[in-house]
């Protein structure tokens, strides 16, 4: 688990983008409209609020940056030196110091301009003071462009660093480039470090984890180190030196005895002697790697002497292991030995520092040694009760026959049935073998069983037998003949019905109900009847004659008058007459089913209103869903208030 949360540092925007963010937030979170009716005190507060809000926003942004980034003097020496190697301690402190100074400058600017706004006597002066204050703040922030860009790069690099815990159990792999450190790490851990056949494939610290002796271990793969003075080493080599200097770990120094790494054995031994002060007070193992390509026995006496010179460097001694990452020979032994040595070293340090005393206080240690023979301790009361039970119980009663033995005695498997109710614990032991009622749908089936079911069943069978005998008596020849005769009569009747239906279908035109015609009266009879009633009957004669005159034409059309004068006058009279007839027809149709003229007028008025509504809607009907939007919100709503950002 990492001690520091470098990955949680927030992104740092560039200077120009930071200015846009703060000014936009100031405009959104503060009022934007000054009405002519505002008093001067309200106008001053309006612009003072904008300046103070801008100052607070800048302070929050810069405060978050100063809080998130680690302080070099407060973090672990390993991370402090690593930051010095990767980012330059002076440049890092200078960038954070510039941000802190700019934060103070912005506070001073806001304080000065707010003080001047208190004495402004016009809206224009307040506005210009606000503009000058925000402009000076933005100018101060824009001068931080280089520092903000540098800190953003540092933030990205810190997020990519491995999460190394300096206080936990650690193994460090070091040595010349291309001697097999990454291959060893890929074998003993779950890491997947890139392995290539050239030098400096690993350019930074890589972290892996393994489990040994029920404890979690971390393994650090360091970049290769060359044998030259400390001031000549580059950044990649200095990361490895930093890990060796500050992490209390077991060191595994790799030596390529095959010299396939393009560095002779003498140079590798020289590097060991040059950095051996970093191995002080640490378990040290020398891994003679790539023994599958060249055995130790194949080395020359000079080379063996070089290896022997490495043995007496450390105070605790140096442990040599012959390994081969290609065949995995000796890898597990080297890992186990390194872990055991580091565990012993850590326990020894805790005892020296007095940390073991706190553990001893939590344990109860008995000073008296344990006896060689430790018989079981049984309480006296328990032993007496056990002896009494043993005396009272008979040996034969104690031995109970097993179900398997009983099954063999009573016929074997398939014949003997196990008694499932033998050990049932009931209130009355005589209930064990009672018939268990069958329950269906929550009801006892026995409650629905009729005790006279056998008698009723026999009675039904007798009735069925009598019915069968009666049916057999009916199936004689006479009955069959009568049935055939009846069937013939029915067939003939059905045929006649079908024939009648077909005839009616063919006479379709005469199927309708007959229309009764009124009897026509003669004109003389009607005239005579009217004269008897005291009325003039000659009009009937004249009307009959005019009908005959009109009906003489083939189409029944009336003739036009031939004269010109009669043509104009006749046309006008005809139009007037036709209009009158149409109006009277409408009035008559409007009065149908209505009590009076007033009711008819009310109905007509309602009809015209409805018709006007439908004409306005076009083809819309009553079934069409229509929700009127008289005031669209996006056209009629004004400025959003605080907390109303869901919709304009």
Buried (B, 14 or more C-beta within 10 A) or exposed (E): EEBBEBEEBEEBBBBEEBBEEBBEBBEEEBEEEBEEEBEEEEBBBBBBBBBBBBBBBBBEBBEEBEEBBBEBEEBBEBBBBBBBBBBEBEEBEEBBEBBBEBBEBBBEBBEBBBEEBEEBEEBEBBBEBBBBBBEBBBEBBBEBEEBBBBBBEBBEBBEEBBEBBBEBBBBBBBBBBBBBBBBBBBBBBEBEBEBEEEBBBBEBBBBBEBEBEEEEBBBBBBBBBBBEEEEEBEEBBBBBBBBBBBBBBBBBBBBBBBBBBEBEBEBBBEBBEBBBEBBEEBBBBBBBBBBBBBEEEEBEEEBEEBBEEBEEBBEBEBBBBBBBBEEBEBBEEBBEBBBBBBBEBBEEEBEEEEEEEEEEEEEEEEEEEEEEEEEEEEEEEEEEEEEEEEEEEEEEEEEEEEEEEEBEEEEEEEEBEEEEEEEEEEEEEEEBEEEEEEEEEEEEEEEEEEEEEEEEEEEEEEEEEEEEEEEEEEEEEEEEEEEEEEEEEEEEEEEEEEEEEEEEEEEEEEEEEEEEEEEEEEEEEBBEEBEEEEEEBEEBEEEBEEEEEEEEEEEEEEEEEEEEEEEEEEEEEEEEEEEEEEEEEEEEEBEEEBEEEEEBEEEEEEEEEEEEEEEEEEEEEEEEEEEEEEEEEEEEEEEEEEEEEEEE
